[in-house]
Amino acid sequence: MSDTKSKKYIQVEDVFPEETALLVREIGQNAVWSLSSCKVGSGVNQLRDNDLTTYWQSDGPQPHLINIQFPKRTIISYISIYTEYKQDESYTPNKISIRVGNDPHDLQQFELLELDEPSGWINTELCKDNQNIKTFMIQIAVLGNHQNGRDTHLRQIKIFGPKHNTVDVKVPSIEQFVSVDMAQFSCIR
């Protein structure tokens, strides 16, 4: 029996145009995620499950917060948020603050997004003075919803960092070695 709700992994190419997708990788799995509130069965797991039909639903007064904490300072290229106004209506955010910092006590607003009936991926580049932000913590704060809704739905959040070259090792050239004993280690097979 096949699964009627086929769940596919969200590829970087699903979020960005090809030229951007080649430069970034999803790094959200490296962080610890926490929420200010959630309804039972609509928490972090649904926000990160790669299924566009599930969502995080807040449960309490605004602002609704998503805290994303990395174990070390991490270079962030983009934050991508998936919303679906036609399905979520008053649960859809219309004002989102993206904050960055070292911990919850020194967060600074990086971007304020004002949205009008958003559907699909909202990609926010975290770049200052032509450099990507390097931070320990990101906080996404939902400050308001369409139609003055109280609780919010966000369907997916992805955090992207730069794609690093995995073979970035500099091997000294053979001319630097004087002895034959050391020159034998100058080449990798």
C-alpha positions in Angstrom: 0.0 0.0 0.0 1.5 3.3 -1.0 1.4 6.5 1.2 -1.3 8.8 -0.1 0.5 11.9 1.2 3.9 11.6 -0.5 6.5 13.6 1.4 9.4 14.9 -0.7 12.6 16.4 0.6 12.7 20.1 -0.1 15.8 20.7 -2.3 17.7 24.0 -2.4 16.5 24.3 -6.0 12.9 24.4 -4.8 13.7 27.5 -2.8 16.1 29.5 -4.9 16.9 30.1 -8.6 19.6 27.9 -9.9 22.4 30.5 -9.7 21.8 31.0 -6.0 21.1 27.3 -5.2 24.6 26.5 -6.3 26.1 28.8 -3.7 24.2 27.7 -0.5 23.4 24.7 1.6 20.8 24.2 4.3 22.3 24.4 7.8 19.3 24.5 10.1 19.9 21.0 11.3 23.0 22.3 13.1 21.0 24.5 15.4 18.8 24.1 18.4 15.3 25.3 17.7 12.8 26.6 20.3 9.4 28.2 20.1 7.6 30.7 22.4 4.5 28.5 22.2 2.8 25.9 20.0 -0.4 23.9 19.7 0.0 20.1 20.4 1.2 18.4 17.2 2.2 21.7 15.5 5.7 22.5 16.8 9.3 22.5 15.7 9.0 19.0 14.1 6.3 20.3 11.7 8.3 23.5 11.0 11.3 21.4 9.9 9.7 18.3 8.4 10.1 19.3 4.7 6.3 18.9 4.2 4.6 22.0 2.9 1.2 20.8 4.2 2.2 20.8 7.8 2.9 23.9 9.9 3.9 25.4 13.3 0.9 27.0 15.0 1.5 29.3 17.9 -0.7 29.3 21.0 -0.6 32.5 23.0 -0.1 36.3 22.8 2.1 38.0 20.2 4.9 38.3 19.5 5.3 34.7 18.5 9.0 33.7 18.6 11.2 31.2 16.9 14.7 31.0 18.4 17.5 29.3 16.4 20.7 28.8 18.3 24.0 27.5 16.8 26.8 26.0 18.9 29.3 28.3 17.3 29.3 31.5 15.3 27.8 30.5 12.0 27.8 32.3 8.7 24.2 32.8 7.5 23.4 33.6 3.9 19.6 33.4 3.8 16.5 32.7 5.9 13.7 31.2 3.9 10.1 31.1 5.3 7.3 29.3 3.6 3.7 30.7 4.0 0.4 29.9 2.3 -2.1 32.8 2.6 -4.9 31.1 0.7 -5.0 28.2 3.1 -4.1 30.0 6.4 -5.7 33.4 5.9 -5.8 35.2 9.3 -3.0 32.8 10.6 -0.6 34.2 8.0 1.9 36.7 9.3 2.0 40.2 7.8 4.9 41.6 9.9 8.0 39.5 10.8 11.1 40.8 12.5 14.4 38.9 11.9 16.9 39.5 14.8 20.5 38.3 15.2 22.9 38.3 18.1 25.0 36.2 20.5 22.2 35.3 22.9 18.6 36.3 23.7 19.8 39.3 25.6 21.7 41.2 22.8 19.5 40.5 19.8 19.4 43.3 17.2 16.7 43.6 14.5 18.3 42.9 11.2 15.2 43.0 8.9 11.6 43.9 9.3 9.4 42.2 6.7 6.0 43.6 5.9 4.0 41.0 3.9 0.8 41.3 1.8 -0.9 37.9 1.5 2.3 35.9 1.0 2.2 32.5 -0.7 5.4 30.5 -1.2 9.0 31.1 -0.1 10.1 34.4 1.4 13.9 34.6 1.0 15.7 37.1 3.1 19.4 37.6 2.5 21.4 38.2 5.7 24.1 40.5 4.3 25.7 43.6 5.7 28.4 45.7 3.9 28.6 42.9 1.3 29.4 40.3 3.9 27.1 37.5 5.2 26.2 37.8 8.9 28.1 35.6 11.3 26.0 34.9 14.5 25.2 32.5 17.3 21.5 33.2 17.3 18.6 34.1 15.0 15.2 35.0 16.3 12.2 35.2 14.0 9.4 37.2 15.6 5.9 37.3 14.2 4.6 40.7 15.2 1.3 40.7 13.4 -1.0 38.6 11.3 -3.4 39.3 8.4 -7.0 40.3 9.5 -5.6 40.9 13.0 -5.3 37.1 13.6 -4.0 36.0 17.0 -2.1 32.8 16.4 0.2 32.2 13.4 1.0 29.5 10.9 4.5 29.1 9.4 4.8 26.1 7.2 8.6 25.7 6.8 11.8 27.6 7.8 15.1 26.9 6.2 18.4 28.5 7.2 21.1 28.6 4.5 24.8 29.2 4.7 27.5 29.4 2.1 28.5 26.1 0.4 32.1 25.4 1.3 34.5 23.6 -1.0 35.2 20.3 0.8 38.7 20.0 -0.7 40.2 23.3 0.5 43.5 21.9 1.7 46.7 23.5 0.6 49.5 21.0 0.1 53.0 22.4 0.0 54.8 21.9 -3.3 57.6 19.4 -3.6 60.2 22.2 -3.9 59.7 23.0 -0.3 61.0 19.6 0.8 64.7 19.1 1.0 64.9 15.4 1.9 63.7 12.5 -0.2 62.1 11.1 3.0 59.8 14.1 3.2 59.2 14.5 -0.5 57.4 11.1 -0.6 54.6 12.7 1.4 54.1 15.6 -1.0 51.5 14.0 -3.2 48.1 12.6 -2.5 46.9 9.6 -4.5 
